[in-house]
Amino acid sequence: MATAPDTSRPPMDPAEEQALLDSIQKWVDREVRPVVMKHDHGDIWPEELVGQMAEMGLFGATIGEEYGGLGLPATTYAKIVMLISSYWMAITGIFNSHLIMAAAVERFGTPEQKAKWLPKFASGEIRGGLALTEPNAGTDLQAIRTTAVRDGDDYVINGTKTWISNGINGSCFALLVKTDPKAEPRYKGISLFIAPKQDGFTTGKKFDKLGYKAIDSAELVFDDYRIPAANLIGGVEGQGFFQATGGLELGRINVAARGVGMAEGALRISTEYAQTRETMGTPIANHQAIQLKIGEMVTRARAARLLTLDAAEAYDRGERCDMEAGMAKYFASEAAVKNADEGMRIHGGYSYSKEYEIERYYRDAMLMCIGEGTNEMQRMIISKQWVKRNPA
């Protein structure tokens, strides 16, 4: 079994952290907010913004400084994701999927793999994501069918991945495969590779989604894709299941942070609207029905933020935090859905107009309840861990 390395990192100096968040807020106000609707409504890849995120170091946000990354603790990273997601969630997915791939290499890779790949990941020269899901295997990763067969100094890979973020515009992926399809238990036959795009690796169709626009979700097809054995993460077969799932705590903290951002964003624009929209001679914010909604939205967003920071702090202390990350992901994603729904009701008929931003939050929020492990699965994880920690 792959041994999970220490994830502990000290918190940032509060003044330095605030300066970083202030700089990102200025970038969001200057560069992101003016173009959100254009890219979301047109489902257009935000190439300029991606370049700017690379310049700011976001593709190396959680990668160690020794490899050219920012080396941020999970708490600071979560706050960055919350901030950006409160205006446009989709673009955080571009660097989050990439950072989960990078984390697999940084936590489990050989020294040679780290030296070769991490500096290019940190700079954004190479960008990509995580290729786990298949048409028949989502939550049940042990059911994957993509295979890698050893052939001399190479592996030959065949199979299909689906719903892969950055699938079209990414150039490299952490690819989960079966190196021993007959292994029992099944997880012992699973391995994880660093898989750059080259001959034998093609991109299938891009999915036309309800929300989460502008970021590409696509199929990846491998047809006699030949890759050096040196790209096997960690250099040992059979470790891939734990290497892939080892990043889920940070991934779920990220999804929770996105949920917090959307819950806070829906609250922000609904509060603004409620103070400017008048009925019966007064702003609707003065009506009790609207006050009840806003009161619940404020509380829900705040609770989601605190749960997410609690999980991030545990991660930064190097503690096992699958229960805390699961609670944060579950609650914050549901908070995003509920706040978006209430925001639609506050906006009334205008909520159905694409001239108002609330409809984007409504379309985007539901994804957070599904991605990075469904909320039904999260509740099972939370329950099992709670019972385990509290034996009779």
N, C-alpha and C positions, 0 to 999 in steps of 0.2 A: 504493500500500500504506500502511495506517495505521502510523505510527511509534510504537513503544512508548515511552512516557515513562519517565523515571528512576524506579525503584521503591525507591531507597535510602532507608533511615531509620536513624538512630543507635540503638543499643541503649538500653533503659531503664536508669536507675540501678538496680542490683541491689536496694537496700533498698526503693525504690518498687515495683519489680516484685513483690517478695515480699509487700509489704503488699497489693497488688492481688490476688494469688493467695490470700492468707490470707482476704481478705474474700469471695472467691468460694467458697472452701472452707466458710466459715461459712454462706453462703447455701445451698449444696448440702446441708449437714448439717441445716439448719433447715427449708428449704422443699422441696427436691427429693426427698431420700431417703424422706420419709414418704409421698409420693404417687406414686412411680414405678409401683408395681404396679397401682394403681387405673387410672391413665391408660394404661399399656401393655396390660393385660388387656382393658380396655374400649374401647381405641382412641379415647380421648377427647382432644380438643384441649386442651392445658394453658393455658387462657386466663389464669389468675392468674400462672403462671410467665412467660408471654410479657410480661405487663405489668411484672413485676419485672425481667425482662431489659432491657426498654426503659429502666426507671428507672436501672439500673446502667450504661447506655450501651453495651450489647453490640451493639445494632443500628448503632452508629457506631464499633465497635471499631477498624476499619482506615481509617475515613474521616478525612481531615485535620482538624486542630483548627480551621482557619480556616472550616470548614463546620459546626462544632459537634460533630465526632466526637472520639474519644479519640486518634486518630493513632498507634495502637500499631504497633510493628514486627512483622513476621511471626513472629519468635521468641517474643515475649510472647503474641501471639495464639494461636500453636500450643500454648503451655503452658496457656492457658485452656481450649482445646478438649480437650486431653489430660485435664485435671483433671475437667471436667464429664462427658466421655465415659466416664471410668472408673467412673461411677455410672449415667449414662443417656445413651447416645449420641444418641438421636433428637432431643432438644431443641437440640443444637448445629446440626442441619440447618436449624432455623428461622431462625437468624441467619446461617448460612454462605451459604445460597442468596441471601439478601437482600444480603449484602455483596459477592458476585460481581456482582450487578446494579449496586450502587453503585460498584464499582471500574470497571466499564465506562464509567459516566458521568464519574467523577473522572479517569480516565486519558485518555479520548478525547472527552469532551463539549465543547461550546462553552462559553465563559464564562457565557453566559446560562443554559444548561442546568444547569451546576454550581450557579449561584446559586439557581436555582429549585427544584431537586430535592434536592440533597445535604443541606441542613439538615433537610428533612422525613424523608429516609432515616435520618439520624443520630439523630434523636429517636425514631424508631419511629412517628411519626405516619403515615407511609406505609411499609408493609412489603410485601415481595414476593419475587421471585426471578428465575430465569433460564429463559426459554422457548425451548429449542433443539430438543429431541427431538420427532420425529414418528413416526407408526406405521410409516413406511417408512424412517426416517432416524434412526439413533442415533449410532454412531461416525462414520459418513459424513455429516457435516453438509452437504456440498455437494449431497446428494440431497434436501434439503428441498423441499416443494412449496407451502408457504404463500406467497402472493404479495401484494405491495403495489403498487398502480397509482396513479401521480400523477394528481390531479384538482384543478387549480387550486392553492390553498394547502394542500391536504390530500392524504393518501394513503388509498386504500380497500383494506382488507386482508381476505383470505379464506383460510381454511385451518384446520387442527387441529394442536394440540400435545398431547403425551401424556407421562405420567410426570413432571409438573411439580410439584416440591416447593412447598408453600405455595399450591397452585393454588386452593384453596377459601377459605382465610383470608387470603391475600395480596390486596393491592389494586392492585399495579402490577408490571410485569414488563419485563425487557429481552428484546425479542421479535425473533427472527431470521427474516428473510423473504427472498424473491427479489424484487428490484426489476427485474431483467433476466433472465428465465428462459432466454433464448437466449445469454447470455454464454458465451464460451469464453476461457480456462478458467472452469469453473463458479463458482469463488469470487469472480470479479470481478462477478458479478451479485447478490451477497448484501449485505444491509444490516441494521442493528440499530436498533430503535426503543425509545423509552420508551413503554410501553403501559399506561396506567391502565385499570381496569375502567370501562366505560360502555356505552352502547347499541351493540349489535353484538358485544359481548364477553361470552360466557357460559361457565359452568363445566360441563363434562360430568361423567361419573361419577367418584366417588372409588374408588380401587383398594383392595381388601381384600388386604393384604399378609401374608406370612409373619411378617415382623418390621418394624422401623422404624415401630412403631405410634405413634399419637397425632399425628404429623405427617402432614398430608394430601398425598397424591400423586394428581394428578387430570388429566383432560383439559381443555384450553382450546379453545374453539370461537370462530372469528372469521367472522362472516357480515355482509359489507358494513360492516365496522368502520371508521369514518372517524376519522382521526387527523391533527392538524396536522403540516405538513411540519417545523415547528420541533421536533418530537419525534424526528427522525432524528438519532441520536447522531453528533456531529461535523459534521453538516450536509452531508455529501457521500455520495452513493450509492456502493455497491461496496466499502465498507470493513468491512462487518459481520463477515465471516469472521475477519479478523484481530483485530477488536475483541472478538469472543466468545472466540476461542481464546487471546487475550492474557491472559485471566484464569485460564487452566487451570493455570498454574504455582502460583498461590496456592491455587486450588481443590484441586489434588492435594496440596499441603502440608497443607491442612485435612483432607482425607480420610485422609492419613497420620497426622495427629494424632489423629483419631478412632480409627484402628486401634491406635495406641499406647495410648490411653485404655482401649479394650476389652481389649487384651492385659494391661494392668496391672490392670484391674478384675477380670478373670477370675482372674489370679494372686492378687490380694488375697483374694477370697472363698474360693478354693480352699485357700489357706494357712490361713485361719481355720478352715475346715471340717476340714482334715487334722489340726489340733491339738486339736479337740474330739471328733471321731468316733473311737471306739476299736474295735479288733478284736484278739482274742487277748490282751486285758488291757493293751493299750498304744495310744496315739494312732496313727492310721495314718501320721502324719508320720514316725514312727520306722521304718516299713517301707521297705526299700530300693527297692521298685518305685515307691512314691510319691515318695521322695526324687529318683529319677531324673527323674520327670516335672516336679517343681517346679524342679529345677536347670535343666532345659531351658527352662521357662517364664520363669524369671528372666532368663536370658541372652537369650532371644528378645525379651522386652519391652524390655530395656535397649538392645539393638542397634537395635531399631525406633525408640526415642526418639532415639538419637544420630544415626541417618540422617536423621530428620525435622528435627532441629535444624540439622544440617549444611545441608540444603536451604533451611531458613528463613534461616539466616545468609547464604547466597549470595544469596537474594532481597533481603535487607535491604542487601546491598552493591551492589545494582543490577546484578548479574551475570545473564547468561542461565543458567538452572538447570533446563531441562527434563529433562536427564538425572538430576540430583540429586533433583528432585521426583518423577520417575518411579521411581527406585530406592526412595525413601522410601515412596511410595504402594504400590508393589508389595510390598515387604518387610513394611511395617507392617500392611497389610490381611491378608496371609497369616499374620502373627504373631497377629493377632486371632482368625482362624479356628482356627488350631492350638491356641492357649491356651484358647479356649472349648471345643474338642473335648477337650483333656486335662482341663479343669476338669470337664466332664461325667463323664469316667471316674473322676476322683477322688471326685466326689460319689456315684458308683454309682447305685443305684436311685432315690435322692432327686433325682437330676438331672432326672428326668422329671416331678417335681412342680412345679406352678406356685407353690408356697409357697417355692421356692428360686430365687434370682436367676440362677443360672448358666444356666438355660434361655433367658433373655432374651438373654444375651450370645451364646449359640449361634445363636439366630434372627437377631440383628442383624448379626453379624460378616460373613456372606457378602456382604451388600450392598456392603461396602467393596471387595471384589474386582471388582465390576461397575461401580459408579458412578464418574464422573469419568474415564472411559476404562478399559476392561477391563484386567486384568493381563496378558493376552496382548498387547494393544496396548502396554502399558508396556514389556514386554521388548523389543519391536521398536524402540521409541523409544530405550531405553537402548543397545541394540546399535548402532543407526545413529549415535547421538551419540558413542559410544565410538570407533567406527571413524573417524569424522570428526575426532575430536580426536587420533587416533593413526595418522596416515597412514604407510604403509610407506616 
